[in-house]
Amino acid sequence: MTTSWTVFLDIDGTLLAEWQTVTEPVRQALIEARQRGHQIYICTGRTQVELAHLMADVEYDGVVGAGGCYLQIGDDLVWQHCFAAPALAQLIERLEEDQAPFYFQVRDALVPSPRLLPALERRIEAHLAADGSAAMRTELDHYLSWFTEPSTTARDDIYKVAFLGGHGRDRSGLADRYGDLADVLDAIVPLLGPGSGELLQPGLSKASGMTRLFEHQGIDPAHTIAIGDSGNDLEMLQTAGIGIAMGNATPRLLAVADEVTDRVEDDGVVTALRRHGLID
């Protein structure tokens, strides 16, 4: 009897390279895997507003989104966990005290603080000055279109808070400042720059959404594969039956992975799926 696998795939650095789209070999590999009875789940720090563009031409069965804060199967939101109001209010107060540009991630939008867009536009100008490629310009236009009007008002549908670096705190300082209210992770969006990061609800990770899916569909974790490249993929790889690091993965992820595939530029996802017999 052929084993049916459930595959969890990170986006940035795994399914697509910076400022690029999913390549045709990867897109076709996912189609073939699903035709053979395997499930494909996008497992990402991003939310639906971003996936609507980034994964527009990709076929998949569901999403573990916002770093594990929600599970979507098909078009149905099956489970979510949003920031508690007291912790969120304190985070906003501290970010404002630090004059840190930040934005909220909700399912259908990115909500910027008043300081965010001016700071982001300066970074965009610097990126374009260094590399004014058409691909970069197109992706930056899409990125900016996801932001709503500025607001620092707490809401009950916020999954994560992302902030720009450069406001006077290093990695350990950020943990000291915000660590009692949230887990501090490195930013997943390269444009945000060094020192930028994300504030995630304590104890949540991509594994949180994965385990909800296991329970919901009766999936045996031993029959799952996870492929990623960065720090927020650590728990994802450890939770799956087979954890695969991209060739471009961080040293920390490479150290815990069961195996390593090719780099994102060389369609490492295709190599991994073929190696395990999910595609020809």
C-alpha positions in Angstrom: 0.0 0.0 0.0 1.4 3.4 -1.0 1.9 5.8 1.9 0.0 9.1 1.7 2.2 11.9 2.9 1.3 15.3 4.3 4.0 17.9 3.4 4.5 21.2 5.1 6.3 23.9 3.1 7.8 27.2 4.2 7.6 30.0 1.7 10.5 32.5 2.0 13.8 30.8 1.2 12.0 27.5 0.6 9.3 27.8 -2.1 10.6 31.0 -3.5 13.8 33.1 -3.4 13.9 36.7 -2.4 11.9 39.0 -4.8 11.1 35.9 -7.0 8.0 33.8 -7.7 7.6 30.1 -7.4 9.4 28.4 -10.3 7.6 26.3 -12.8 9.4 23.0 -11.7 8.3 23.6 -8.1 4.7 24.4 -9.2 4.5 21.3 -11.3 6.0 19.1 -8.5 3.3 20.2 -6.1 0.6 19.5 -8.7 2.0 16.0 -9.3 2.3 15.3 -5.6 -1.3 16.2 -5.0 -2.5 14.1 -8.0 -0.7 11.1 -6.4 -2.8 11.6 -3.2 -0.4 13.6 -1.0 -1.4 16.7 0.9 0.5 20.0 0.6 0.2 22.5 3.4 1.9 26.0 3.2 3.4 26.5 6.7 4.5 30.1 6.9 4.9 33.2 9.0 2.8 35.1 6.5 -1.0 35.5 6.4 -3.8 35.1 3.8 -3.5 38.6 2.3 0.1 37.8 1.4 -0.5 34.3 0.2 -3.2 35.5 -2.2 -0.3 37.0 -4.3 2.7 34.9 -3.4 1.0 31.6 -3.9 -1.6 32.6 -6.5 -0.4 30.0 -9.1 0.4 27.3 -6.5 -1.9 24.3 -5.7 -2.1 23.3 -2.1 -4.6 21.9 0.4 -4.4 24.3 3.3 -2.3 26.8 5.3 -0.7 26.9 8.7 -0.3 30.7 8.8 1.1 33.5 10.9 3.8 31.3 12.3 1.3 28.7 13.6 -1.5 31.1 14.8 -4.1 29.7 12.5 -5.1 26.6 10.5 -7.0 26.8 7.2 -8.1 23.7 5.3 -9.2 24.6 1.8 -11.0 27.9 2.2 -12.2 27.1 5.8 -10.6 28.7 8.8 -10.5 25.7 11.2 -8.6 27.1 14.2 -6.9 30.4 15.2 -5.3 31.9 18.3 -5.1 35.7 18.5 -3.2 37.9 20.9 -4.8 38.4 24.3 -5.9 42.0 24.8 -3.8 42.8 28.0 -0.5 41.6 26.5 -1.2 43.3 23.2 -1.9 46.6 24.9 1.4 46.4 26.8 3.3 45.5 23.7 1.9 48.5 21.8 2.7 50.8 24.7 6.4 49.6 24.8 6.8 49.8 21.1 5.5 53.3 21.1 7.8 54.3 24.0 10.7 52.9 21.9 9.5 54.8 18.8 9.7 51.5 16.9 8.0 51.3 13.6 5.7 48.2 13.6 2.7 46.6 12.1 0.0 44.1 13.0 -0.5 40.9 11.1 -4.2 40.0 10.8 -5.6 37.5 8.4 -6.7 39.8 5.6 -4.3 42.8 6.0 -1.1 44.3 7.4 -1.9 47.2 9.8 1.0 49.7 10.1 1.8 52.1 12.9 2.1 55.7 11.8 5.9 55.4 11.9 6.0 52.3 9.8 5.4 53.4 6.2 7.8 56.4 6.1 10.5 54.1 7.5 9.7 51.4 5.1 9.7 53.7 2.1 13.2 54.8 3.0 14.3 51.1 3.0 12.6 50.5 -0.3 14.4 53.4 -1.9 17.7 52.0 -0.7 16.8 48.5 -2.1 15.9 50.0 -5.4 19.0 52.0 -5.6 21.1 48.9 -5.1 19.0 46.6 -7.3 16.3 48.3 -9.5 15.2 45.1 -11.1 11.7 44.8 -12.5 11.0 41.8 -10.3 11.9 43.7 -7.2 9.8 46.7 -8.2 6.8 44.5 -8.9 7.1 42.6 -5.5 7.5 45.9 -3.6 4.4 47.3 -5.1 2.5 44.2 -4.1 3.9 44.4 -0.6 2.9 48.0 -0.1 -0.6 47.2 -1.3 -1.2 44.9 1.7 -1.1 47.7 4.2 -4.2 49.5 5.5 -4.5 53.0 7.0 -2.1 53.5 9.9 -3.4 52.5 13.4 -2.1 51.6 16.8 -5.5 50.6 18.1 -5.6 47.1 19.6 -7.9 44.6 17.8 -9.1 41.1 18.7 -7.9 39.5 15.4 -4.1 40.2 15.6 -1.9 37.2 15.2 1.6 38.8 15.3 3.4 42.1 15.6 6.4 42.8 13.3 8.8 45.6 13.9 11.7 47.3 12.0 15.1 47.2 13.5 17.4 50.2 14.0 15.8 51.6 17.1 18.6 51.0 19.5 18.2 47.4 20.7 20.1 44.3 19.8 18.7 40.8 19.8 19.2 40.2 23.5 17.9 43.7 24.3 14.7 42.9 22.4 14.2 39.8 24.4 14.7 41.7 27.6 12.3 44.4 26.5 9.4 42.3 25.1 10.1 38.7 26.2 7.8 38.7 29.1 4.9 39.4 26.8 5.8 37.6 23.5 8.3 35.3 21.9 10.8 37.4 19.9 11.7 36.0 16.5 13.8 37.2 13.6 11.8 38.9 10.8 10.8 36.7 7.9 10.6 39.6 5.4 14.1 40.5 4.2 13.1 44.1 3.4 12.6 44.9 7.1 16.4 44.7 7.5 18.9 43.8 10.2 17.6 43.9 13.8 14.0 43.6 12.7 11.8 41.0 14.2 8.4 39.6 15.1 6.5 39.3 18.4 4.6 36.1 18.5 2.2 34.8 21.2 4.2 32.9 23.8 4.5 29.2 23.2 3.1 29.3 19.7 5.0 28.1 16.6 4.4 26.5 13.3 4.1 23.2 15.2 1.0 24.6 16.9 -1.0 24.6 13.7 0.5 21.3 12.5 -0.7 19.5 15.6 -4.1 20.9 15.2 -4.2 19.5 11.7 -3.0 16.1 13.0 -5.9 16.1 15.5 -8.5 17.3 13.0 -7.7 14.8 10.2 -6.2 11.9 12.2 -2.8 12.3 10.5 0.1 10.1 11.8 3.0 12.5 12.3 5.3 9.8 11.1 3.8 10.2 7.6 4.6 13.9 7.4 7.5 15.9 5.8 8.5 19.4 6.6 10.8 21.6 4.5 12.2 24.9 5.6 15.2 27.2 5.8 15.1 29.5 8.8 14.7 29.9 12.6 10.9 29.9 12.6 11.0 26.5 10.9 12.7 24.8 13.8 9.7 23.4 15.5 8.1 22.5 12.2 11.0 20.2 11.3 11.1 18.7 14.7 7.4 17.9 14.7 7.3 16.3 11.3 8.2 12.7 10.7 11.0 13.8 8.3 12.5 17.3 8.7 14.3 18.6 5.7 16.5 21.7 5.6 17.0 23.7 2.4 20.7 23.9 1.2 20.5 27.7 2.0 19.1 27.1 5.6 20.6 28.7 8.7 23.2 26.7 10.6 20.8 26.1 13.5 18.3 24.5 11.2 20.9 22.4 9.4 22.0 21.1 12.7 18.5 19.7 13.6 17.3 18.5 10.2 17.0 14.9 9.3 18.4 15.6 5.9 19.4 18.5 3.6 18.1 19.2 0.1 19.3 21.6 -2.6 19.1 25.4 -2.3 16.0 27.3 -3.2 17.6 28.6 -6.3 18.1 25.0 -7.4 14.5 23.9 -6.7 15.3 22.1 -3.5 11.7 21.3 -2.8 11.5 19.3 -6.1 14.7 17.3 -5.1 13.2 16.5 -1.7 9.8 15.3 -3.0 11.5 13.2 -5.6 13.9 11.7 -3.1 11.0 10.4 -1.0 9.0 9.1 -4.0 6.2 11.7 -3.9 6.9 12.6 -7.5 8.8 11.0 -10.4 
